[in-house]
């Protein structure tokens, strides 16, 4: 089954009507959710008539003046109307013998009115039970600051609108379905004052992942509209069989067996990883020195277990090309090219430029540390401080890319707390893991590559002598200044 969600504002245009129909027919959609249709009820029949008699339809004209949401589905699917309101419309039926609910959303531009949408979804969640639930459409609000193209200018922030949305999804335990396609699903299509945001999304409940492990979502190009077309397949051939990102589901922790399972899988995990690594090394040495006793299957089993436990993703680049396209593959050639490149990039310090004295800088800055700040900056970070910082995150937040949320750590702290506090990975492990990732590319179904990005920043052009003088002039403790100096002065340091 294929479900589409699409904001089609401006569909009154005959040319746009034709393009919408052609695109949906090409996709072979089974359920079509059209949002912000802005077609008067008296004219709705003319548009629907372009679909064949094999389609059913429901809209929300009774709930809001002018209507905003249309949901159409092929009659071969046994859906019925479940709930209709001003900002959402839900149909329900059987998909592959599983009770499934599909909710189309068009959120209001007003925060006050949009609260009604959050209430509607919370009411629906109480009716969902063990059913599959997919919620999609135009929410008219971003979920995080980085989902807007002006993020580089505004930086990280939280608005009341964002907090309302985050709170709703956390209460409902709805998850953004991993998708391909465009990250920003809406643009204002202006050359001056351009703005793009992720206003459209497809959300599912945990049961969906269990029943449709090979489902697949994508946000396609906008075409004639200013919103992307969002689609989700319950299954899509070979593409759907790719591994899905792991994520801890909140409802798992309500199981009586949760902690006992965690203890079996994660108790003393750091020590077990070290033991497994030592075991792997021992097997490899034995296989190398005794060819007649070689046991490759045993080595592969231990090797896979160890790699599975390493959760960092590293990118490596093998070889380097110059700006003229010449390929360099020797250490000396690449070293010479790096020296040449960064000498031209950064330049040479001007010997005529002199730094002010620390005393002069103090007068310019007119700054003094708050009482107790010196001790706070230099004291050792204790386990309680780390734990408190972790637990202050939202329950759905993930400290890393491994899918384990702060909720998991708070519930299972008695089992995993010690290992979490002692967590760390040797840089050698990162290199080995990178080699394994790249080596495995040849076994995949599609072509791919690994890319390492190194961005030019203001960091590359700082006069560090002046920088250290400023820190001293601010009154920062010498111990703290020495830590900063150890990080930024050596040439082998890499900025974050």
Beta strands, then each sheet from edge to edge (+ up, - down):
strand 1: 2-7
strand 2: 31-35
strand 3: 55-59
strand 4: 69-74
strand 5: 80-84
strand 6: 88-95
strand 7: 98-106
strand 8: 132-138
strand 9: 174-176
strand 10: 179-181
strand 11: 186-187
strand 12: 196-197
strand 13: 200-205
strand 14: 216-220
strand 15: 229-233
strand 16: 320-321
strand 17: 327-328
sheet 1: 3+ 4- 2+ 1+ 15- 14+ 10+
sheet 2: 5+ 6- 7+ 8+ 13- 9+
sheet 3: 11+ 12-
sheet 4: 16+ 17-
end
